[in-house]
Amino acid sequence: MHFVMLILVDQDGVLADFERGFYDTWRAGGHDFPGIEPAARRCFYVRDDYPREYREKVDAICAAKGFYLDLPPVEGAVAAMRAMLEMGLDVRICTSPLQRYRHCVPEKYEWVERHLGTEFVSRLILTRDKTLVHGDILVDDKPEITGVRTPDWWHVVFDQPYNRHIGGARATWADWQSVLLRL
Amino acid sequence: MHFVMLILVDQDGVLADFERGFYDTWRAGGHDFPGIEPAARRCFYVRDDYPREYREKVDAICAAKGFYLDLPPVEGAVAAMRAMLEMGLDVRICTSPLQRYRHCVPEKYEWVERHLGTEFVSRLILTRDKTLVHGDILVDDKPEITGVRTPDWWHVVFDQPYNRHIGGARATWADWQSVLLRL
């Protein structure tokens, strides 16, 4: 039987700072379009926020070798993950890889090993449908998470500029402990 | 709500012929120890069947670039997976990667794309703990599958020489349809 609280934590936009990584890469690329600063992003998918004619460039950046590996950690994320384990919570990283998986998939593992260590590599779950994964809570920046099932977990929205229209439980790595206590 | 039968299918030893791939690689390597033919294998992990002094060589073969990608499909596996989808079952591939993930993880995706096609790439779930994944049935060659939860799924043992000591439901790709009907 399982009585330990099981917390699923999304990787991109929650642990890995996808927004910072993407914006910096875009700026360094010298495109005509200046890019959208992380604080000004409004759609969950970057490609939907950028002008239509830049979509292929957006996709190419995300699919490129090294992009996922080099994402900086979200501030406070690494310390929070370690703190959760120390509190006796069962924490797993639950992430959906790109369909262009070649670099994204192995680099998600490498990223976790580099920033969180080997112990967390065993805690990785890769799935395109998170409703199939059991858990008490899913911390995820995606506004609406759907799949084939009614999920077991409670979705706690990880606060980002592009998900502020969503109600319900919301957390950052500064206030996560009080949010969990309230649930 | 979810009323479609959800079948999780393990990858190695069920879809990908790990035993054939390992034995052929071992034989080609010209080791002193002649190897153990697939039909004579008795432990789930190859490393536990081989003499102690060869364990590192066994591990090195599995962790090497190309090993997972080049595994041949188990006879009948590809046709069965397609037939399950056509029957309207929801089929997912549920697989536990090696801790030495570097080649194993991306090559599991590439293998699925190569032999089952893009549609099945989206159906891949990678996890070290399969009890965390929801399903009605898990078809898996591992004799005992444990994790932090009591699983939702019914374990159907995929018949292999090293799991014949296990009772309960058992299937091959020749008789899977009658096994599913009986459940």
Interface residues (C-beta under 8 A of the other chain):
Chain A: M1 H2 V4 L6 D90 R92 Q99 Y101 R102 V105 P106 Y109 E110 T118 V121 S122 R123 L124 I125 L126 T127 R128 T131 L132 V133 H134 G135 V148 R149 T150 D152
Chain B: M1 H2 V4 L6 D90 R92 Q99 Y101 R102 V105 P106 Y109 E110 T118 V121 S122 R123 L124 I125 L126 T127 R128 T131 L132 V133 H134 G135 V148 R149 T150 D152
